[in-house]
Amino acid sequence: MPTPVLTRRALNRALLARQFLLERVPLSPLAAITHLVGLQAQAPHPPYIGLWSRLVDFDFAELSTLLTERRVVRMANLRSTIHLVTAADAAGLRAAVQPAADRGFRGLVGRAFDDLDQAAVAEHAAALLAAEPMTATDLGRRLGERWPDRDPDWLANLARTRLPLVQVPPRGLWGSSGRARHTPLSTWLGEPAGETMPVDELVRRYLAAFGPATPADAQTWSGLTGLREVFERQTDLLVFHDEDGRVLYDLPEAPRPDPDTPAPARLVAAFDNLVLSHADRSRVIADEHRTPVIMGSGNGNVLPTVLVDGVVVGTWSTQRTRGIARLEVRPYVPVAASDRRAVEAEARRLLAATEPGADTVDVRFPAT
């Protein structure tokens, strides 16, 4: 029989359902983070917005409590970027993507560190950080005392590459601020590192949260290479084609909603994996909009996005001055009046959740 074809709209609805953006779900933050295999978290607050957009009655304080209770952690993980992951997943997931971290570091420094005992640097860094959490700058300075002929920043980068390091609170707490200070994951959790997550499990976790997908999609998300064989050897996976003839794989039990299922307006957080986790991201963002969202800020940010009918139609930002909390939408395409009203209603709900002390809330939605 011919391989079934999934349209771009069908892939969109499947992704939204698995990302809890087709409708909010009554899950705990811990359960949601587990399902999503973490939330990208280069900045402290986006994971809170990401969960607010996905969960029924999300309590911002609950996520802060999970961080202080060490049930979730902030650490470099997938793609060597900061992710908020559960303590249960942290060590195994980090070990699974270690080859990508090593490859990325080697790509940056070339052979410059080949004559250095990198294991000794990592061991010394682990001892320093176990005794006292430090910023990357402070760690580099301390490592430079022992290896004075090396650039301190690159020594700290090497330690970050070789070690699973946690950013300790108050970094990452809602309503708080703090420098990114690091300590070893095993020190923070008070237990030795767990076993590496098997790559087959990693692929299945990815499909549960982001599928249907190609091996190239999973490689974009994880930073790993050579995943095609991993997909192909799991013979229970369903096989589809997309409209361009690419082979897609999926879990048999995963949701694939009717493509005509309505998709509500949503405000998606900055750095959200929704727009970063596929080689072909056209299921949720048009190719011409990828650059302004992912690179347009000019400072390494991934801008927060607005979804209408399941796809990115623009970006949003907030500011507060003199008791006025304002959310401004910057659309890339014309937006119908009914959709504008839906976005504005969602924006007011977000401002009510994030700016409860504001005297006035204001939503601006200029014309394209």
N, C-alpha and C positions, 0 to 999 in steps of 0.2 A: 504494500500500500504506500502511496506517496506520503512523504513527511509533512505533517501539518505546518501551516504557515501562521505565525503570529504577527499581526499588524503592529505598527508603532503604537497605535492607541491601545491595543491589547497589552503590550509590554508596559505601557504607562500605567494602566490600571492595576496590573499585577505588582509593579513596583510600589505604587502608592499604598496598596493594601498591606504589603509586607513591611512598609515603613510606617504604618499606622497613620497615614496621611489621607486615606480615603474616608476614614471616620476615626474619631478619637476612641481609644480603647480603655477599659477599666483595669489596667495593669498597674502594679507598683513600679516606681522608678527602677528598682533593682531588676525586676523581671524584664522591663523594657530595654534596659541597657544590655542585659544578657542576650536578648533576641537580636538586637541591632549590632551586636559584636562591638559594642563601644560607640562613643560619640566623639567626633573630632573636636578638639578643645584647645587650639592654640591660644585663644583668649579665654578668660575665666568664665564669662557669662553665657556664651552661646549654647552650652549643653542644657542650661536651664530653659532657654527659649525653645530649644529643640524638643525637650520633653513636654513643655507647655503646649506645643503645637500638636502633640501626639496623644496625650493622656487626658482622661476624664478627671477633672478636679485635681490637677497636679499642684502639689504644695512645694513651693521653692525651698522652704526650710527642710523638707524631708531629704532632698538631695544633699544639702549642706551637712545634715546629720550623717548621711551615709559616708561622706568624706571624712568627717571627724571620727567616726567609729571605725574607719579603715575597712569598710565593706566595698567601697569603690575607691579607685586611685587614679591620679593623673600621671601619665608617663608617656615617654616616646615609645610608640608601638608600630602600628601599621604605617607603612611608607616612611618610617622614622619620624612621624609627626606626633604631636601630643594628642593622646586620646584619653577619654574618661572610660575606664573599663572596670568590670567587677574584679574584686580581689580573687575570686575563684578562677577567673579567666586570665588574669594578668600575666603570671609567669609562663603558663603554657603557650599563650598566644604570642608573647614576646619572643620566646625561644623559637617558635615556628617561623617567625619572620626575620630571625637573626641573619640568615644569608643575605637578605636584601639590605639590611643595615651595613653589613660588612662590605658588600659590593658598592653601596653608595659612598662610604668613607673612602674606599680605594679609588673610586672615580674622582673624588675631590683632591686627594693628596698624591695620587700616583704612587711612585716608588719611594717617596720621601721618608716614609717611616719603616721601610723594609729592614734597615739596620738597627731598629729599636726593638727592645724586648717589650712588645705590646702587652703581653700577659702581665709583666711586672708593673707596668703603668696602671693597668686595670686593677690589679691586686692592691697597689698602694692607694689608689683612688677610693676603692671600696672601704679600706680601713679608715681613711680620713673622713669619708662621708658617714660611716657608721658611728663614728665618735661625735660628729657634729654636722648637721645638714648645712650645705653651702650653696651659694650661687655658682653658676658656671665660671664667672670671673674669679671668684675667690678660690675655687678648686684649681683653675689653671695656674693661679699665682702659687699655690702651695705645691702643685706638681712641678712647677718651674724651679722651685728650690732644689729639687732632686735632679731634674734634667734641664739645667740652665741653658743648654745649647738648642733647645726646642721652643717653638712658639707656644706660649701658655694657652692661648685660645684653642690651638689644635690639640694640645694635650687633653684639655677638658672635653673636646669633641670626641677624641679617641675613647675616653672613659665613658662618655654618654653612649657611644656606639657599642662598646663591649659589655656594658653593665646594664641590667634593668634597674633604672633609677626612678624613684617616685618624687613628684613635686609635693612637698608637705604643706598642709594648711598653715596659715590662713589663705594661701594661694588657692583660688578656685571656689572660695565660699561666697555665697550670694550676699551682697552688701558689704563685703570686706575687701581689703586689698592687701597685697603682700608680694614681695619679690619671690621669684621662682627659686626656691632652695631645694636641694636634692638629697636624698638618702637612698641606700640600696633597698630594693623591694623586700628582700628577706628580712632586713632589719626592721622595716616599717610594719610588716605583718607578723614578725616574731616567729617565723618558720622558714625552713629551707625552701629553695625554689622547687616548684613542682615539675612534673614531667612535661616534655614538649608536646604540644597539641599535634596529633597526627595530621598530616597535610590533607588526607581524605576527609577528616572531620572538619578541618578549616574550610574546605570547598563546600561541604554541605551546609555549614553555618552561613557561609556567604550566600548560597542560593536561597536559603530560608529567608534572608533579609533583603536580598537584592535581585533575585532571579526573576524569570529565566535569564540566562546569561551565557556568554561564550567564555572559553578559557582566557582569552585576551582581556575580557572584562574583569575576571577574578584577579588577573595579574596586575591590572591597573589599581585595583583596590588594595591588594596586599603588598605590592612591590616585588613579589616572587616571580620567578620565571619557570618555564617548563611544566606548566600545569595541564597542558592538553592531555598528557598521558594519564594524569590523575582523574580527569573527567571521564576519559574513555574506558578506564578499567572499572568504573562503578556502573555495572551493567543494569542496575535498577533505575537509573536516571532516564527520564523521558527526553526525547529528542524532537526538536522543532527546527524550523527555518524562520529567519526574519524576512522582511520584504526585499532585502538585498541578497538573499541566499546564504547568509551566514548560519552556521549550525549553532543552535542554542540548546542548553541542557537545563533540566529542572527536576526538582524533587516531585515524586508522584503526588504527595499529599499537600503540596503548597497551593495557596489560593491563586486562581487565575480568573478574576471576575469578568463578567460580560463587558466588552469594550464600551458599551453604552451606559455603564453605571455612572451616575452623576458624581463629579468630584468637586468638593467644596473649595471655596477660597481659603488659602492658607498663607501664613507668614512663616517662612522657613529661616532658620537661624544662619548666621554667618558661619562659614567653614563646614556647613552641613554635608555629610557624606552622600546625601541624595544627589548632589550635582557633581560629585567627584569620583564615584565608584564604578564607572563603566568606561571602557575604551570608546564605545559609541554611546554618547550621552543624549542623543537626539530623542530618546523616549521621554525626556523630561525638560530638555533645554535645547533650543535651536542652535545650530552650529554658529550662526552669526552673533549669538548672545553669549557664548561661552567666554570670549575674550573680555568683554566689559565686566562680567560677573567675577571671573577668576583672576584676571590680570588688570582690570580697569582701574583698581584703586592705586596701583603703582607702588604699593608698599608690602606686597606679599599677602594681603588679605584676600579672603574669598567672601564676597559681599553677601549680606542677607537678601533673600529673594522672595518674590510674590508669585504664588501659584494661582492661576485661574484656569478652570477646566483641566487641572492636572499639570499644566506646563508653565514654565517661567515666563512672565510677561513684564518683569521689571525688578527693581531692587527697592529696599526701604531702609530708613535710618531713623533714629530717635535723638532728641535733644531735650534738655530741660533748662529753662531760664526763668528766674523770678516767679516760681510757682506754676509755670505753664509747661506741661509735658506735651511734646509735639512729635508726631510720627509723620514722616513725609515719604510718599511713594513716588518713585521715578520710573514711569512705565516706558518700555521699549516699543510697544505697539499700542494701537487704539484699543481701549477697553470699554465694553458696552456699559451703559448706565446701570443696569441691574448688577453687573459684576463689580462695578465701582462701589456700589452700596454694600455688597457682600464683603469686599476688602475693607472698606471703612468700618464696618461692624466688627470685623475680626481685629482691626487695629485698635479700636476702642477697648475691646476686651483685653488685649495685650497691655495697653497703657494702664488699665485698671489693675492688672495683676502686678505690673512692674513699677508703677509710680503711684502707689495708693495715697501718698501725701500731697499730691499735686492739687492745686486749687482749680486748675482748668486743664482739660485735655483737648488737643487740637489735631485733627487729621488733615493733611494736605495731599491732594491727589491732582497735580497739574495735568493739563491735557498734553498729549504727545505732540 
